[in-house]
Structures are given as structure tokens and as C-alpha cells.
Amino acid sequence: MSDTSQHPAPSTAAPELPASEFAWHRLIGVDELDVGRVTTVTVERESLCVTRTESGFGCLANACPHQGGPLGEGSIEGGWLRCPWHGYDYSPRDGTPPPPFDDAPAAYRTEIRSDGVYVALPIAPSRSRTVSDQLVETMTAWGVAWVFGMVGHSNLGFADALREAEADGALRFIGVRHEGAASFAATAYGKLTGGLAACFAIAGPGSTNLLTGLYDAKMDRAPVLALSGQVPSSVRGRGAFQDTDLSAAFADVSRYSATVQAGSDAAELMNLACKTALVERDVAHLVLPDEVQVLPAAAPERPAGSPQGRTGDRGVSPAAGALDAAAEVLSGSKRPMIVVGHGARSGIDDIVALAEAIDAPVATTFKGKGLIADQHPLACGVLGRSGTPIASWFMNEADALVTFGVSFANHTGIASYKPIVQVDFDPMALGRFHAVTVPMLADVGVAARALAVALAGRAGSPSAAAEVAARWDIWREEKQRRQVDDRGSGVNSAVVFEALSRLVPADAVMTVDVGNHAYSFGRYFEPCGQTVLMSGYLGSIGFAFPAAMGCWAATQRAPGSQWAGRPAVSVSGDGGFGQYAMELTTAVKYGMDITHVLLNNGELGKISKEQRAAEFDVWQTSLHNPGFAEFAELCGAMGREVTAADDLDDALSEALAHPGPALVEVLTDPLLV
């Protein structure tokens, strides 16, 4: 605009409204704003620009009509209010711009009273149902009770619908410090419960920050719903601020992705997103353009979507031919062995009953650790690189294998040359890496029950339990020898996990990060009922603590839920915790009862180990750490540092009993794993 010295004097009056259409509100004290100054005041939900000039107080809508600049952050120059974004000028009293312009912000009458300056604001209409409300109502009908994310400028309309739903008790929102933590938390919720939680972000970097946690969900077959704000459609594809092609960015990670347009059937798109996530156990994604979020819901009386009539019973029975073939393999076996993976979680009781019926030792994959307690007479721990010599011994001795919900990862070490009956709900998982003797498409629990009936006449091996016990005796003696190793460079990991085996409650939900400590956890921790989650196929460092936040959310379910009231315990190294350390403040803010055990060895110990094994120099794996226990205290959590094995029990017991976030930092030796 032209120089303000050439502008005519601004007018001094704001337009009046009929008395029945406005209400008076106190704005500010008379002495709170000096002449020639501007400030922002919020009245109810309205943001207002308040000015004071020689001619008195003025009150305008706090948005420049040009591009929405915050007039309350502007300044008064030559009697005119100047927008801080683009320098457009307006009358401080009635918002009129200088000629030849005619775009003006709304102006409101002011009145000075004995206790301050008052403004006459139009009576706001009641809140109308929007597209975002319809979407939120639909996703809560599908069971979404938790949303993890960050509110920002391109998702405000949807955020307001979430706020309304939270006020009505339909869901809870957890505001995180980094969107990656939101996707890990939602993913862990899905891994644990099989149900659906959502992660929520703005356009551009907020949404791209979700991708790592979502890839973890995809690769470990966990349902999760991702919700992305998007720039207004009018500037989409034109290089606008934070304008990214989210459909393209999420194309690989999401099984279902759609953009909600102005004419879309919003409830149906959310139906499809939630159904895809739950049925396919995968990622579903919706993109929400900024202007669409606040549109009135099409046909406001139309009910939200729901799962009624949209899914069937997924307890699929095995085909008769596959069942007969599996029974034939196992009937001729003298030393059968059962291997269970994370995909067997829903049917583990039936699988253990089958093992007991045919006297078969049971090993788990690393992702399946804890599905059968190590104290069970037939349990032989984890199979593979992160496992026990018990499981590997029985793998070598077995003459037939039955696997339930197992992915056959190369780290697991299942002997492909043995007769294998593979049970999985996913036809693509059957024989994925190599042919198996009997591929059986079925629900794992249903299949286990059917096999138990089919093998009812088979004579078991009465020596199986005795053999398992003997192998445990050998391994526990070895573990005791390792626990006394001490190089004077920190606590031995075997000691840490022996203490955790004794002290962590049997009903705890445990999340484990990636690194040396994970190998130690697989070998040394003896689960007695705990549920264990990890970043399996993706193997993402930083998983444990944000995942524990998702698990904590699951434990807040109503009484009667199998997860209600269970403690959450996470375990990581210093490298992993450092990725999302500030989420400790999130846990404090929401009162999350999470105990985090941090094995601090001052380096990326797993990578150092791999460099040595590959005959490289150890390079760039050292870490400069704060005192994590002190950091926890600064965040408002409980923090304890352990430098000697004798102090472990007291610190862990205190942290586990603490009613809120607690962190135990154990200084460990990177070479004693």
C-alpha cells in the first residue's frame, strides 16, 4: 500500500448491531493498554485485535482479510493499524482500509465502564455438525478410543471435532512431542490389543514424521489409523507452505489411503479405513484438506458409520485335507516341536493345550517371547539369534515342526529341511520363504483345537518335560556363571535381566527396544506371564518408550478388559531412549504409570559389536549422554541411577511401585551382553 502519510484520517466508529444480536464482554482493563499499542485478546472462542489510539479503544477481528494475518500482532503507524504479515493498513477503530481498497476486518463496538473496556460481540450460533464430526463419530464407532498426535495449523478443524468427542467421553487425545512417537504408540496399541488407535498430524513434516512408526505397524501386521491434515485444496500442488503429496508419500506404507474431498461420503471413507486396518492388520490413512474439515456434514441427520454388518467371523477353520495331512505328519513323529510367533497371540491357550496333549516342547520367536511362560514344563524359551540354547537344542532334535503365526525370519533359525506344518491366517505368509510340508490357512486357535482332536489317539513322549527341565538346568547354571563376570566397566546385562525376571509383575506389558540389550533380554529374561512387544521386522531403534505409552493407554480400558490395570514396563538402551527422550514429559503430563529401564553403556553397542565382527574399526558409535536419571527428575518423573549390581533391586522395586513415570538408569558394560 502507499505511504501512510497520504492516508486520510481513520474513522472513529464501529457499526452497531441490534441489541438482540449481541452480548457485552469485558475485554481489558483501561490501564492495561497504552495509547498507540495493539494487543490480542481472546473472548470465549473469538480472537480479537484490541487497539488504543488518541481517539479511544478499538476492537477488530484478529485476521487480516488479505491472508489472515494476526492484526493483534501488528503496530499503529500514522494513526493506522498495520498488518504484521504484508503491511496492509486498516483503521484501528472500524477496520476500514485507505482508498482504493475496500477489504476490511469485522469491527465491534467498544464501551468503557468502571471495571474496564467492554466489547459487543455477535451472539455465536450453536456449533453445527461438520465433516470432521462425522469422521470422528465413525472412527469411535469402530472402537477408536485413543488418538496420539500433534495439533497444528492444517488440522485445526479435525482437532476441534476430537476436542468435542473427548469432552463427551468418546475418546482421549494424547498430545506428543514428536509425531513419530504418536505412530509408535498407536502401533503398539494395535499390536497389544488387536484393536485400533489413531495417530494424527499436520500436513508436510508432521505427517512424514509418522512414517517410521507406520512402517513398523505394516511389517509386524498391526492395525493403525493415520490421519493427516493437508493444505487447502485451492493451493494444493502449487508449492504452498508444507504442500506435500501425502497420497504419494503414504502409498507404500498404507494398505488403504484416501483424501476426503468436499463431495466425499466422509463416513464411508472412514468405514473403509477402519475396516481395512482391522481386517488386513495394516495401515489405513486419510488425508483431510484444511477447508474440508470444517464443512457442514452432508445431510446432517445422517448417522455416522459403524462396523455393524461390515465384518464377519474371522475364526476360520482349517480345510479338511490340510488337517488330515498335518495329523499324518505329527502322528508319525516321535519328537515334534511347536514354534509360536507374535501371530499366535490370540490363540496361545489352545496352542499350549495342544502341546500338552502331544508332549511337544514349545519355543517362541523373539517377537513371540512371553507367549508361554518359561516356567511351563514344555517351554524352552526363544529360538534364534536372540534366544536360548534350550530352544536351539530342541530344534536340532525335532523330527517334525508345527508353527503358529510365525514369519520365518532369517533371525529365527527354523530348520527348513524338517517336515513343517505351518498355520497362519494370511495365505501370503504360508510358504513365504520356502515350501512347507503342510500349509494350513486358519485361525491359529481354531487350528490348534482341531489338531488336538485329530491327534487324540497319538502316544506322547513322556520324556519331553524331563528333557526340557534338564536343558534349563544347564542354561541356568551358565547364566549364573555369566552374572559374576565383572570387568569394572559397568553392571553386567545378565544381572539386570535376572533382577527384572524376579521383580517385574507377571501381568506387566513390556516393550523392548532395539540394540544389545534386546539380545540380552531375549537370552536372560525369563517371562512368567508378561506380554512382550517389540519392533520386529522393521527393527526400529526408539520403539520402546513411545510404544509403552500406547500400551499404557490400553491398560486404561474399562474394568473387565484383559488389559485393564496392567503395569507398563519399557526397556531400552541409551541410543534408543535418546530418540524420543522428550516423550517422558508427555508421560508426566498425562500421568502415565510407565517404568522405563535404561541400560546406559555410552555407545551404540550393537553396532560396535557388528563393526568388530566384520573386522572394521569401531567408529562413530560412542554417545555423549546426560545423566538420564537427573533428566527424568527434571521432567517431573522419578529417576534413579544404578552403578552397582547391589543397588539394582532397591531401585527397580521403588520404580515399579512409583505411581507415575519412573526411569531407572543402569550403567552397563557394553561387552558383557
N, C-alpha and C positions, 0 to 999 in steps of 0.2 A: 504494500500500500504506500501511498505518498507520504511525505513528511508531515508529522502531526502538527507542526506549527501552522499549516494551511487549513487544518480542520476547523469547522465551526464549533462553537461551544456545545458540549454534550447536553442533552435534555436532562431533566431532574425528576421525572415522574414515571412510575411503573404502571402498567394498565391494571384496572380494578376488575375483580370478579364479583358476581352476585354473592351475597352473604351465605347463601345456602350451598355454595360450591367450594368453599374454602374453610380452613381452620387455622387459627393462630398458633404459632410455635415459637418458643424462645430460641433465639439464635446465639446470642453472645452478650457478655456484659459491655456496657457503654465504654468502659475504660480498657477493655481488652484489645482494642484495635486502634492504632494511631492513625491520624489523618495521613492520607497518601499511601496507605498499606492495603494489602489484599490477603485474604486467608480462605481456607476451605473448612466448611462446617457440614457435618452430616446430621440430618434430621430424619429420624426413622430410617428409611432406605434411600433417601434422596441426598445426593451430594450437591452442595451449594457453594457458589463463589460469593463471598461477602466482601464488600469494598467499603472504604471510608474516604470521602473527599471533603473539601471545604463545604460542599453543599449537603453533606449528610451521608447516611449509610445507604448502600445498595445491595441487592441480592439477585444473582443470576443463576441459571442452571450452570453447573460446573462442567460444561462441554462446549468448546468452540464449534459452531455449526459447520466449519470448514472440514476438519478431520477429527473432531472430538477432543482437541487439546484441553488440558485441565486449566481452565481460566483462573481457578483459585491459586495456581502457582505462578500466575503472571505478575505484572507490575503496572503501576499507573505512571504514564508519561504524558505530560502536557494536558492533563485532565482526561486522558483516555486510558482504558484498560487494554493492555497489550497481551495477546495470547503468547505463552512461552514457546509454543511449537513453531509457529510460522509467522509471528509478528502481526497478525491481523488485529485491528483495533475495534473496540466497542465502547459504548457509553457505560460507565460504571453503574449508572442508575437504572436505565431501561434497556440496555443491550444494543441500542441502535448503532449500526456502523456508520462511518462517514461516507458521503456520496463518492462514487456512484453505486456503492454496494448496498444490498438490502437483506443479506442474511444476518439474522440476529438471534442470539440465545434467548430463551424464555426469561422474563424478568418478573419479580414478585414484589408486592408492596411490603414496605417495612414500616415499623412503628416503634418509637422509643417510649418505654414505660419505666416505671420506677426501679424495676429489677433487671432491666436490660433491653436489648433490641429484639423485637419480635418480627416474624415474617408470616404473611398469609399465603399458605400453600394450598393448591387444589387438593380436594379430598381424593385420595388414591382409590381407584377401583379395586375390588377384590381380585385376588390373584386368580388368573384363568389357567386352565389345564393346557400344558404345552406339549409339543412333540417329545421333549425331554422327559416330562412326567410320564407320558405313555411308555417310553422306553424303560424307565426305571421301574414302573409298576409291573411291566412284563418280566424283567430280569429277576425281580424279587419273587414273582410267582414261580419262577423256575428254581428258587432256592438260594439266590444270591443274597447273602446277609452281610457280607463284608466287602468293602471296596478299599483298596490301598492306592494312594496316589498323591498327586500334587495339583492344587487348584491354580489356574493361570488364565491369562487374558483370552485365550482361544477356546476355553471350555467352561466359561462362567455360567452360561445358560444351563448346561447339564449339571454343573456343580450346584446350582440353586435347586434343581429337582432332587439331587441327592440330599441336600440340606432338609428339604421338606420331608423326604422319606425318613431321614434319621429322626426328625422331630416327631414323626408318627410312630417311631419304633420299628420301622420295617427293615432297617439296615443300620450298620455302623460304618463310619468312614474313618480311616487311619491316614493322617497326613504324614508322609515320609519326607526324608531329606534328599533322597535321590530316587528317581523313577526305577532304576534297576532293582532297588530293594523292594519296591512295590510289586514288580513282576515275580521276583523270587518268593515273596510272601504269599502271593496268590497261587503260585505254582505249588508251593509246599502244602497249602491248604487242600489243593486238589489231590496231591499225592497221598496225603494222610486220609482224607475222608471219602475220596471219590466224588465229592460234590464240587460246586462251582463257586469260586470267588472271582472278583474283578480287579484289574489294575487300570489306572486312569491317568491320563497325561495330556499335555497341551500338544499343539502342532509342532512340527520340526524336532528339535533336540529332545523335548520331553518324551515324545513317542519313540524316537530311535533309541533312547536310553532303556526302553522296555525290552529291547530285542534279546539281550543275553538271557534274561530270566525266562522269556518265552521260548527260546530255543531249548532251554533245559526242560521245560514242560513238554515240548514236542518230542524230544528224543527219549524221554522217560515215560511217555504216554500218560500225561496228567491233563485233566480238563482245566482250562483257564479262559476267562473272558477279558479281552483287551479293548479299552475304549479310548479313542484318540479325538481330541479337539482338532479342528482344522481351520485354516484361514478362511475368510469369507469367500464364497463362490465367485463373487464379482472380480476378485483379484487373483484367484487360483490360476496357476500356470503362467503368471505374468511377472514372476520374480519378486513377489511381495515378501515382506519380512516373515521369516520362518515358513515360507512356502516350500514344502517338500512333497513329493509324490508318495504319500503314505501307502497307497494301494500297491505300488511297485515295491516299496521298502518292506512291506509285510507279506509279499506274495509267496515267498519261500517258507516262512515260518508258520503261516496260518493255514489251517485246513479250510476255513471259511473267512472271507473278508468282503465287506460291502460298505458303500458310502450311503448314508441316509440323506436323500435329496428332498427338496421341497414337496414333491409329489409322491414320495415313497409311502408305502404301507409300513410305518415305523414299527408297529407291534409285530408284524410278520417277520421283518428283518431280525428283530431281537429274538423271536421264537427260533428262527433258523440258526442264529448264532449260538444260543444256549443249547439247542438240541445237538448241533454238530459237536460242540465242545464236550458234552456229556457222553454222547453215544460213541463218538470216534476217539474219545480220550485225547483231545488235541486242543490246539489254539484256535479260538474264534475271535474275530476282530471287526469292530465297527468304527467307521470314520464319521465324525459329526461336524459338518461345516458350521462355523460360528453363527451365521444368521438363521440356520435351520433349527438350532437348539431352542430358540425362543418363539418359534412359530406356534400359533394356536393348533392344538391337536385337531387333525381332520376328524370330523364327526365326533365332537367332544363326548357324546354319550356312549361311544363305542368302548366296550371293556378292553382292558389290557389283554395281551396274550398270556398263555399258560401252557404247562405240559400236558394238560388233560387231553387224552386221545392222540398224543403226538409220539409216544414211545411205547414199545412193547416189552414183554418179559425177556430179559437177556440171559436167563438161566438155561442156556442151550444144552441139550443132552447130546452125547456122542452118538455118531452113527453106529448102527448095529455091527456093520462089518469092521469098523475100526476097533470097537470094543472087543469083538471076538479075537481079532489079530493081536491086540495088546494082551489079552488074557492068555493067549497061547505063548507069547514071548515070556511072560512072567511065570507061567506055570512050569515052563522048562528051565527056569533059572534057579540056581542054588544060592547065589549071593546077589540078590537085587539091591539096588540103591536108589533112593529118591533124592532129587535135587529140586529145591524150590527157589524161585526168584521173586522179585517185587510184584510181578503179575499174579502171584498166588496169594496175595494178602487177604483177599475176600473169602478164600476157601480153605484157609490153613487148618482149621479144626478138622475138616473132613480128610485132608491130606495126612495129618498126623494119625488119625484113626486108621487110615489105610496102612500106614507104615507099621502101626502096632499089630494090625491083622496079619501082615505078611512078614513081620520081623525084619524090616528093611531099615538100615541106617539112613538118616536124613541129613544132608548137607544143604547149606543155603549159598546162593551167590552173595557177593558183597552187598548189593542193593537189597537183598532179602535178609540180611543179618537181623537176628532177633525174632524172626517169624516163628521159630521154635526155640524155646529156652535151652541154653547149653546144659542145664541140669536134667533135661529129659533123658531117659536111658538110651534112646536111639539117636540123640542129636550129636553131630560131630563137627559143628562149627562151620566156618566159612571155607568155601572151596576157591582156590585160585591164588593170585599174587598177594592178595590182602588177607589170606586165610591161614588155617591151621594145618599142621602136619597130619592131624587126625582125618580131616576130610580128604586130603590128597591120598592118604594110605588106603582108605576105603574105595576111592575112585580107581586106584590101581587094582584092587582086589575084586571089584564088582564084575559080574558076568552079564548084567543087564541093568539098564538105567530107565527110570521114569522121571521126566522133568515136567514141572508145572510152572507156567508163567515165567520161563527162563528165556533170555535173549541170546544165549550162546556167544557172548562177547569173548574176544580173544584173551582177556584177562582172567576169565573164569576157569578155563582148563578142563572142560568136559571132553572126555576121550571120544572122539568121533567114530572110532573104529568099533566101538561096542554096540550091541543091539540097544536101540533107543526108542522108547515110547515118548513122544513129545505132545503135551497137552497145552493148548493155547486158545484164547477166544478170537485171535486175529489170524485169518488164513494166510496173510503175508508173512507172519512170524514162523509158520511151520516150515521146517527145512530151509530156513533163510540163508544159512551159510553153507550147508551141506545136506545131503539127503539123510533122512532118518528112517528107521525101520517101520515105525507106525506113527504117522502124523495124525493127531486126533483133534479135530475142531470142536471145542466145547467149553462151557464154563468149567473152571478148574474144580470147584467144589462138587458140582454135579458129576463130573467125570470121576473124581475120587470115590464118591459113593457108589457109582456104577461099577468101578473096578473092584471095590471091596466085595460087592455081591458076586461078581463074576469069579472072584478068586477065593470064595468062601471055603472051598474044599482043599485048597493048596496047603501043604505042610510047611510051616515056617521054619526058620533057622533059630533054634533056641539059644545058640551061642552068640547071636548078634549083639545083644545088650552087654554081655560079658566082654566081648571084643571091644566094644565102644568104651567101656569103663577102663579097660586095660590101656587103650591108647590115650585116654585122658590122663591117666596116672603118669604116663611117660611125659606127656606135654606139660603138665603142671609142675613136675619136678624140674623140667628145663626152664620154665618161666621163673621159678623161684631162684634158680641159679643166675638168670639174667637180671633179676631185681637187685642183686647185691653188687652188680657192676657199677663202678663209680670212678670216673676219670678226673673228678674235681672240677668239671665244667658245666655243672647243672644236674638237675634231677633226671633220673632215668625214666623214659617213657613207659617202660613196663611197670614201674612203681605207680605212675599216675593212673594207669588204667586198671591196675589191681585195686587201688583205692576207690575208683569210680565203680568198679564191679560190686564192691561191698556197700557203697553209700547211696548210689542213685536209686530212687524208689523204683520198684518193679513196674509201676504203672506209668512211668515217665515216657514222654515223647522226646526223642533225641535227634538232633540234626547235626550232621558231621560235615566238615569242610573238606577241601582237597589239599593234600600235602603229606609230609612224612607222618604226621600224627594220625592220618587216616589209615595208613598201613598198620601202625601200631594199634589203633582201635580195632581193626579187623582181626588182628592176631591175639591181642591180650584181653580186651574187654569181654567179659562173659555175661551176656544178657540173660535176665531171669524173668522176662515178660515185657521189657521195654520195647517200644516201637521206634525203629530207626529209619531216618530219611537221609538221603544224600543226593548230590548231583551226580547221577550215574554215568550215562553215556556221554554227556557234554563235559563232565568233569570240571565244572567252573569254580575257580577259587572265589571266595567271598560268599558262598552259598549259605553257610551255617546260620549266621545271626539273623539276617532278614527272613530266612526260612523259619526260624524259631518264632518270629513274630506272627507268621501265618499259622503255625501250629498253636501258638497261644490263643489266637482268635478261635480256632476250632474248639479249644478247651472251655471257651465261654458259652458254649451251647447250653440249652435248657437242661435241667436235671433229667436224667434218663438216657441222654445220649451217651454212647460208649466213650466219647472223648471228654465229657464234662468233668471239670475239676482236675484233670491230669496235669502234673507238672511238666514244664518245658525246659529242657537242658540242651544247650548247644556246645559244640566242641570245635575249636579251630586252632590253627597256628597264628603266628603274628602276621604273616603275609596275608592270610585270608581275612582276618579281622580288620586289618587296615583298609581293606577295600570299602567297607561300609561302617566304619567305626562310629560315625556320627549318628547312625541309627540308634545308638544307645540312648541319645536324647529323646528319640521317638518312643522308645520303651519306657523311659521315665515319664514322659508326658501322659501316656495312656495307662500308666500303672501296670505294665506287663510283668507278670511273675515269671521271668526268664533267668535261669542260672547259666552263665557263659563261662566255660573253662578254656583258658587261652594258654596254649603251650608255646612259650616265647623262647626260641633258640637263636634269635638275632639274624636269621637268614631265611632264604627260600631253600630250606634244607633238602627237599625232594629234588630240586633242580641241581643243587650242588652234588648230590649223590649221583644223579644221571650224568653230570659232566665228568665225574671221576670214572664212572663205569664205562663211558665212551672214550676214555683216555684223553679228555680235554682238560685244560686248566680250569680251575674253579674261578669264575669271573662274573662280576656284577650280580651276585646273589646275596650279598650282605645287606642288612636293613638297619636304618637308623630309627630306633623306636623311642617313643616316650615311655614313661612309667605308666603302663596301662592301668594298673590298679589306682594310681593317683588320678589318671584321666577319668576313670569311672566315677570316682568321688566328685570330681569337678562337674560331671554331667548330672549329678544328683542320684547316682546309683551307689550300691555298696561295692567297694573294691578291696581286694586282699592280694598281697604279693606273697608267693611261696618260693623260698630259695633253698629249702632243705626238705628232704622226704619226711622228716619227723613232724613237720608242720602241716602236711597235706590234709590229714583227717580233720583237724580242727577248722581249717579254712573252708574246706568243701562242705562240712556239716553246717557251718554258720551260713554259707551262701545258699545252700539248699533250703534252709529254714527261713531265710530272709523273705518277707512278703513284698517282693518287688524285684526290679532288675538287680542282678548281682554278678560281679565278674571276679573270677579267681585267676590271677596271672601266675603261672608256674614257669620259672626259669629252667629250661631243659637243655640237655646236651644233644646237639644235632646229630652226633654219631651213635648215640645209644637209642636206637629205634627198634 
